[in-house]
């Protein structure tokens, strides 16, 4: 079937009746529940956008010949990578880059897995065939995926098999003719309540050994599979209007703790089974980390553009754009944006065909960008908050402006340099929802830990960086200096 439209996505969720819990209650219909209905409509908007701009958002499936989502494409050329990035950019601009788990994120991961199916076949040819077919199934049916790859934070100093409660983490219970029975907990499935299926990825927070093989598993199942429970955190969509909460009311994705209560995973949905070596190597050897990073950096370019747009609009609204310290702060964001765009350009134009026959971006600039952005994003929103100053606190609601008695007063009191009070407050409410609301705080925390603990990531980056050419440069330089010294000095 071709790529889905928004209404098809919504109807699929309504029909599935996924086992979702929030605020202490089981949700009967996520499409109608206050915590999820607005973001579901935003997700539906993403699917509809595919048809509003088909040339940029869709491509012809190599198997069905139907028009399918471009984020699933197996890129063969640099132009294919650029086309995919342009599609990602279109979706990101819909939310200002505020949806970190729009479907294209996992689609790029799944494409890499499906293309590198021979890697998964190392343990058993069946697993390779399974991941290949699952990629094709998701592509042809435009499946919206959530995923989970983190074990519970019980005691990170110990391996899983050494934990006091060794069964709390998701693990294999038994294998039978129908499939594999699994039980336990996984974190942290963003969009778990509003997607069709869940992919359980290999967990690489802590490298696994053979004794952790029962926890070393990868598979995918529908979100309404019996025994699967998706427990959502408190919603940051408080039922306010889009005017009052322009971001939180539309793009609150939600994050879920996932419990597998003796869930049966069919054999044809198993990709890795009790193989710690495969789990440890999955993201690197399939290049999934490269392709997902390409999506993330493209999204973060848009996110930086959005913050810059808000900062420039705020400057203009209250007439502060002529001050040196204000321009300096604006320049800081501009430099961040141009640096991120340069990383993306280099990654695409230095791309090469990998061992699986796929045009793969240069990981070095993407890796630098994904290590850097978590450090700089908090600063970007801090700049917006500082420039807004007390204006970030004096933001009446839409209802206040509608009040016949106080509305005209507020309209006058809140006026800006070149806009009326109603328009200026609307802008400042957006800036507040970008910097100070619960939604904004989650965005900062989310970006900071997007790929994992930044300190651990920096250690990995340092260890993997090719340091020898730079040390050789110094050795050669000092060697040349030393050769010109008198013998007495050398001695």
C-alpha positions in Angstrom: 0.0 0.0 0.0 1.2 3.6 -0.6 2.3 6.0 2.2 -0.4 6.7 4.7 -2.5 9.8 5.1 -3.1 11.4 8.5 -6.6 10.0 8.9 -5.4 6.4 8.2 -2.8 6.8 10.9 -5.4 8.1 13.4 -7.9 5.3 12.5 -5.1 2.7 13.0 -4.4 3.9 16.5 -8.1 4.0 17.4 -8.6 0.4 16.1 -5.4 -1.0 17.7 -6.5 0.0 21.3 -2.9 -0.2 22.5 -2.3 -1.0 26.2 -1.4 2.6 27.4 -1.5 3.9 30.9 -1.1 7.5 32.1 -1.9 9.4 35.3 -2.8 6.1 37.0 -5.4 5.0 34.5 -5.6 2.8 31.4 -6.4 4.8 28.3 -9.4 3.6 26.3 -8.8 5.6 23.2 -5.5 7.5 22.8 -6.9 9.5 19.9 -9.5 11.1 22.2 -7.4 11.4 25.5 -6.3 14.9 26.4 -2.7 13.8 26.9 -2.3 12.4 23.4 -5.0 13.7 21.0 -3.2 16.9 20.1 0.1 15.4 19.3 -1.7 12.6 17.4 -3.2 15.3 15.2 0.3 16.8 14.7 1.6 13.3 13.7 -1.3 13.1 11.3 -0.2 16.4 9.9 3.2 14.9 9.1 1.6 12.0 7.2 -0.6 14.5 5.3 2.4 16.6 4.5 3.8 13.7 2.4 1.0 14.2 -0.1 1.1 18.0 -0.1 4.7 17.8 -1.3 5.0 14.4 -3.0 8.0 15.2 -5.1 10.0 16.0 -2.0 8.5 13.5 0.5 7.7 10.3 -1.4 9.6 7.9 -3.8 8.7 4.8 -5.7 9.0 1.5 -3.8 11.5 -0.9 -5.5 9.1 -3.8 -4.8 5.4 -2.6 -4.9 6.0 0.4 -7.2 3.8 2.4 -4.9 4.7 5.8 -3.6 6.3 5.4 -0.1 7.9 7.6 2.5 11.3 9.0 1.3 12.8 8.5 4.8 12.8 4.7 4.0 15.0 5.1 0.9 18.1 3.0 0.5 20.4 5.8 -0.8 22.7 4.9 -3.6 24.0 8.3 -4.5 24.9 11.6 -2.8 21.8 13.1 -4.4 19.7 10.4 -2.7 21.2 11.5 0.7 20.4 15.1 -0.1 16.8 14.2 -1.1 16.4 12.3 2.1 17.7 15.2 4.1 15.4 17.6 2.3 12.5 15.4 3.2 13.6 15.2 6.9 13.9 19.0 6.8 10.3 19.4 5.6 9.0 17.3 8.5 11.3 19.1 11.0 10.0 22.5 10.0 6.5 21.4 10.7 7.3 21.3 14.4 10.3 23.7 14.5 12.5 20.7 15.2 10.6 20.0 18.4 9.6 16.4 17.6 12.7 14.4 18.3 11.1 11.1 17.4 9.1 11.9 14.2 8.8 8.7 12.2 11.8 9.5 9.9 14.2 8.9 12.8 13.6 5.2 13.2 12.9 4.8 9.5 16.5 5.6 8.8 17.7 3.2 11.5 15.5 0.4 10.1 16.7 1.0 6.6 20.3 0.5 7.8 19.3 -2.7 9.6 17.3 -4.1 6.7 20.1 -3.4 4.2 22.7 -5.0 6.5 20.6 -8.1 7.0 23.6 -10.3 6.4 25.1 -9.0 9.7 22.0 -10.3 11.6 22.4 -13.6 9.8 25.6 -14.3 11.6 23.8 -16.0 14.4 21.1 -17.6 12.2 20.1 -16.9 8.5 16.5 -16.6 9.7 17.3 -13.4 11.7 18.8 -11.8 8.6 15.7 -12.6 6.6 13.5 -11.4 9.4 15.0 -7.9 9.6 15.0 -7.6 5.8 11.3 -8.4 5.6 10.4 -6.2 8.5 12.1 -3.2 6.9 10.1 -3.9 3.7 6.9 -4.3 5.7 7.3 -1.0 7.5 8.2 0.8 4.3 5.2 -0.6 2.4 2.8 0.1 5.2 4.2 3.4 6.5 4.4 2.0 10.1 5.0 4.6 12.8 7.6 3.1 15.2 8.7 3.7 18.8 11.8 2.0 20.1 13.5 1.2 23.4 17.2 0.4 24.0 17.8 1.2 27.7 17.6 -1.2 30.6 16.3 0.1 34.0 18.6 2.3 36.0 19.0 0.0 38.9 22.7 -0.2 39.5 24.8 0.9 36.6 28.0 -0.3 38.4 26.9 -3.9 37.9 26.2 -6.0 34.9 22.6 -7.1 34.3 23.2 -10.7 35.5 24.8 -9.2 38.7 21.8 -7.1 39.7 19.9 -7.8 43.0 16.8 -8.2 40.9 18.3 -9.8 37.8 14.8 -10.3 36.3 13.8 -6.7 36.2 15.5 -6.0 32.9 13.9 -7.4 29.7 15.1 -11.0 29.2 14.3 -14.3 27.6 12.1 -16.5 29.6 11.6 -19.4 27.2 11.6 -20.5 23.6 8.8 -22.6 22.0 7.5 -23.5 18.6 5.6 -20.2 18.3 8.4 -17.8 19.3 10.3 -16.4 22.2 8.6 -15.4 25.5 10.2 -12.3 27.1 9.6 -10.6 30.4 10.9 -7.4 32.1 11.2 -3.7 31.7 12.8 -1.4 29.1 13.2 2.4 29.0 12.4 5.0 27.5 10.1 4.6 24.5 9.3 8.2 23.3 6.0 8.3 21.4 5.2 4.9 22.8 1.5 5.8 23.3 1.0 7.2 19.8 2.8 4.7 17.5 1.9 1.4 15.8 4.8 -0.8 16.7 7.8 -1.0 19.0 11.3 -2.0 18.1 13.4 -3.4 20.9 17.0 -2.4 20.1 20.2 -4.0 21.5 21.2 -2.0 24.6 24.7 -0.7 24.4 24.7 1.6 27.5 26.9 -1.0 29.0 28.7 -3.6 26.9 27.3 -7.1 27.4 29.2 -10.3 27.9 28.2 -13.9 27.5 26.5 -14.0 30.9 24.2 -11.2 29.7 23.1 -13.2 26.7 19.5 -13.7 28.1 19.2 -9.9 27.9 20.8 -9.6 24.5 17.8 -9.5 22.1 16.3 -7.4 19.4 12.8 -7.7 18.0 9.7 -5.8 16.9 6.0 -6.3 17.8 2.7 -4.3 17.5 1.9 -2.0 20.4 -1.3 -3.9 21.1 0.5 -7.3 21.6 -1.0 -9.1 24.6 1.1 -8.5 27.8 2.8 -5.3 26.5 2.2 -2.3 28.8 3.2 1.2 27.8 3.3 3.5 30.9 3.5 7.1 30.0 5.0 9.8 32.2 2.9 12.9 33.1 1.8 14.8 30.1 3.1 18.3 29.5 0.0 19.1 27.3 -2.2 20.7 29.9 -5.2 21.2 27.7 -4.4 24.8 27.0 -4.9 26.5 23.7 -2.3 26.7 21.0 -2.1 30.4 21.6 -1.2 29.9 25.3 1.0 26.8 24.8 2.0 27.0 21.1 4.5 24.1 21.4 3.4 21.9 24.4 -0.2 21.8 23.1 0.9 20.3 19.7 4.2 18.5 20.0 4.3 16.8 23.4 5.6 13.4 22.3 5.5 11.7 25.7 7.9 9.1 27.0 7.0 5.6 28.3 8.3 2.9 30.5 7.6 -0.4 28.8 6.8 -3.6 30.6 6.7 -7.0 28.8 4.5 -9.3 30.9 5.5 -12.7 29.4 5.0 -11.4 25.9 5.3 -13.9 23.0 7.4 -12.6 20.2 6.8 -14.6 17.0 9.9 -16.2 15.4 9.6 -14.0 12.3 9.9 -10.9 14.4 13.2 -11.9 16.1 16.4 -10.1 14.9 18.9 -10.9 17.6 18.6 -13.7 20.2 20.9 -14.3 23.1 24.0 -13.0 21.4 25.8 -10.3 23.2 28.5 -10.0 20.5 25.9 -9.1 17.8 24.2 -6.6 20.2 27.5 -4.8 21.0 28.3 -4.5 17.2 24.9 -3.8 15.8 24.9 0.0 15.5 28.4 0.4 14.3 28.6 -2.5 11.8 25.2 -1.8 10.2 26.0 2.0 10.0 22.6 2.6 11.7 24.3 5.1 13.9 25.5 7.0 10.9 22.1 7.2 9.1 20.2 8.1 12.3 22.8 10.8 13.1 22.2 12.2 9.6 18.5 12.5 10.4 19.2 14.0 13.9 21.7 16.7 12.6 19.3 17.7 9.9 16.5 18.0 12.5 18.8 20.0 14.8 19.7 22.4 12.0 16.0 23.2 11.8 15.7 23.5 15.5 18.6 26.0 15.6 16.9 28.0 12.8 13.7 28.0 14.8 15.4 29.3 18.0 17.2 31.9 15.9 14.0 33.0 14.4 12.4 33.4 17.8 15.4 35.4 19.1 15.4 37.8 16.1 11.7 38.3 16.3 11.9 39.0 20.0 14.8 41.5 19.4 12.7 43.3 16.8 9.5 43.3 18.9 11.0 45.2 21.8 13.7 47.2 20.0 16.8 45.8 21.5 18.5 44.7 18.2 20.9 47.7 18.1 22.7 46.9 21.4 26.2 45.4 21.2 25.6 42.6 23.8 22.3 41.7 22.1 23.9 41.4 18.7 26.7 39.4 20.2 24.2 36.9 21.6 22.4 36.7 18.2 25.7 36.1 16.5 26.4 33.2 18.9 23.3 31.4 17.6 24.1 32.3 14.0 27.6 30.7 14.3 26.0 27.6 15.8 23.6 27.3 12.9 26.3 27.8 10.3 28.6 25.3 12.0 25.8 22.7 12.1 25.1 23.2 8.4 28.7 22.8 7.6 28.9 19.5 9.4 25.9 18.3 7.5 27.3 19.5 4.1 30.6 17.8 4.7 28.9 14.6 5.8 26.9 14.4 2.6 29.5 15.4 0.2 32.2 13.1 1.6 29.7 10.2 1.6 30.8 6.8 0.3 29.3 3.5 -0.6 29.6 1.2 2.5 30.1 -2.6 2.6 26.3 -3.1 2.3 26.1 -1.1 -1.0 24.5 2.0 0.6 25.7 5.6 0.2 26.6 6.4 3.7 27.5 9.9 5.0 30.9 10.7 6.4 30.5 9.9 10.1 33.3 12.2 11.4 31.4 15.5 11.0 28.1 13.9 12.1 29.8 12.4 15.2 31.3 15.8 16.0 27.9 17.5 15.6 26.0 15.0 17.7 28.6 15.4 20.5 28.6 19.2 20.3 24.9 20.0 20.0 23.9 18.6 23.4 26.4 21.0 24.9 25.3 24.1 23.0 21.5 23.7 22.9 21.0 24.8 26.5 23.0 27.9 25.7 20.7 28.7 22.7 17.6 28.7 24.8 19.3 30.5 27.6 20.1 33.4 25.2 16.4 33.6 24.3 15.4 33.6 27.9 17.9 36.3 28.9 16.9 38.6 26.1 13.3 38.2 27.0 14.0 39.3 30.5 11.0 40.2 32.6 8.8 40.1 29.5 9.0 36.3 29.8 7.1 36.6 33.0 4.5 39.2 32.0 2.6 37.1 29.6 -1.2 37.1 30.0 -3.3 34.4 28.5 -5.6 34.5 25.5 -8.6 34.6 27.9 -7.2 37.7 29.5 -7.2 39.5 26.2 -10.8 38.4 25.6 -12.0 39.9 28.8 -13.9 43.1 28.0 -12.6 44.9 31.1 -8.9 44.1 31.2 -8.3 43.1 27.6 -7.9 46.6 26.3 -5.6 47.5 29.1 -3.4 44.5 28.5 -3.4 45.2 24.7 -2.0 48.6 25.4 0.3 47.7 28.3 1.9 44.8 26.4 2.5 46.6 23.1 6.0 46.4 21.5 8.1 48.5 19.2 6.1 47.6 16.1 3.3 45.4 17.2 0.2 45.5 19.3 0.0 43.9 22.7 -1.9 40.8 21.6 0.7 40.0 18.9 3.6 40.7 21.2 2.3 38.5 24.0 1.6 35.7 21.5 5.3 35.9 20.4 6.5 35.9 24.0 4.3 32.9 24.9 6.1 31.0 22.1 9.5 32.1 23.5 8.3 31.1 27.0 7.3 27.6 25.7 10.8 27.4 24.1 12.6 28.2 27.3 10.8 28.0 30.6 7.8 25.7 30.4 7.7 22.1 31.3 7.8 21.3 27.6 10.9 23.5 27.2 12.7 21.9 30.1 12.1 18.4 28.7 13.5 19.6 25.3 16.8 20.7 27.0 17.1 17.5 28.9 16.1 15.4 25.9 18.7 17.0 23.7 21.4 16.7 26.4 20.9 12.9 26.6 19.7 12.3 23.0 22.5 9.8 22.2 23.4 8.9 25.8 25.5 10.4 28.6 27.5 13.2 27.0 30.6 12.5 29.2 30.6 8.9 28.1 30.1 9.9 24.5 33.0 12.3 24.7 35.2 9.5 26.1 34.2 7.3 23.3 34.8 10.1 20.8 38.2 10.7 22.2 39.2 7.1 22.3 38.1 6.5 18.7 39.6 9.7 17.2 42.6 9.2 14.9 45.2 11.0 17.1 48.4 9.7 15.4 48.7 12.3 12.6 48.6 15.1 15.1 51.2 13.5 17.3 53.4 12.8 14.3 53.1 16.5 13.3 54.7 17.5 16.6 57.3 14.7 16.5 58.3 15.8 13.0 58.5 19.4 14.1 60.6 18.7 17.1 62.7 16.2 15.2 63.6 18.9 12.7 64.4 21.3 15.5 66.5 18.7 17.3 68.6 17.9 14.2 69.8 21.4 14.0 71.0 21.6 17.6 74.7 21.3 18.6 75.9 17.8 19.6 76.6 19.0 23.2 73.0 20.1 23.6 71.7 16.8 22.2 73.9 14.9 24.6 
